[in-house]
């Protein structure tokens, strides 16, 4: 009887200890895996971005898992398609957070998408890690669950618009923008930049998300005599606006923000988008001009997905790479607080892709405020102002 009681006691203790260990782990973290969620547009107007972001993330997840995972745990990426619709983003976030029980949300695409999803995530202590949305509210006010990696649309467009406007000796600045938080951030940044040089917008015209006809907006800007136009547009809206402008012989200097920097612009727009400017960070990985250190990565991506990578493929890869590094440093007993503390101490150097150095602190959850400027020349993007040049005299 004594032996039986002892064995039973040991069994109970073992079960309780195991239960206690399991209870101590945050959602999305088990002994075998860590669940990472992401909200991407795979079927809407930004599907060209969303698919490549997803693929870049999947590539880095696969590399980590093939190397044994993180502290013995395999990473699993769960993707929900938002169609770039905030309502679908809420549903997708609810599924990932409440049903799938992810540990962290990473690289989600779109300002409106992230703003809609954030309350769902915060309610369950799920971190927003490096969203592919460069609005200031992705990292302000400072919150233990909000971290961004690249400068905001506002901070990119403000100094660049002011500088380029002066360099072009323009006289009539205008803007066309998407009537949502993405476009409004670019509008605010443009107004701030122009104000710093004693200028203001002469014409402001907007469009609803999903619009395909920009003839009335272009006609208004042409009638106003605009010779410098900032575009708070994305892929098809940029191409549509510029091609309509060329059709009616309206040829101002066009400047877009980060959301317009993609090879899809010159692939879809052809000659109509020649000369277009955009703020950016990572340069599009053209195979013939990519650094030698990046070429094996390009070949690996092409082999894995049977297509060439884009800038957004690089972003997806880099986002997950930085997350893997942070998870490794956070240790086996990771939770949101430990992960946040690691990120606040994170310093990563500039890399071969063209990503600027990233540095965080307890008071700063934005990794870098640097950006540069490119222009479409002969059917491809070329850097015309580098990081040190565009960061001067920021308003």
Secondary structure, DSSP 8 states (H G I E B T S, - for coil): -HHHHHHHHHHHHHHHHHHHHHHHS-TTB-SSEEEEEEEE-SSSTTHHHHHHHHHHHHHHHHHHHHTT-BTTBEEEEEEEE-TT-HHHHHHHHHIIIIIS--SEEES-B-HHHHHHHHHHHHTTT-EEES-B---GGGT-S--TTEEB-S--HHHHHHHHHHHHHHHTT---EEEEEESSHHHHHHHHHHHHHHHTTT---SEEEEE-TT----HHHHHHHHHTT-SEEEEE--HHHHHHHHHHHHHTT---EEEE-GGG-SHHHHHHHGGGGTT-EEEESS----TTTS-HHHHHHHHHHHHHHSS---HHHHHHHHHHHHHHHHHHHH-TT--HHHHHHHHHT-EE---TT----EE-BTTB-BS----EEEEEETTEEEEEE-HHHHTTT--
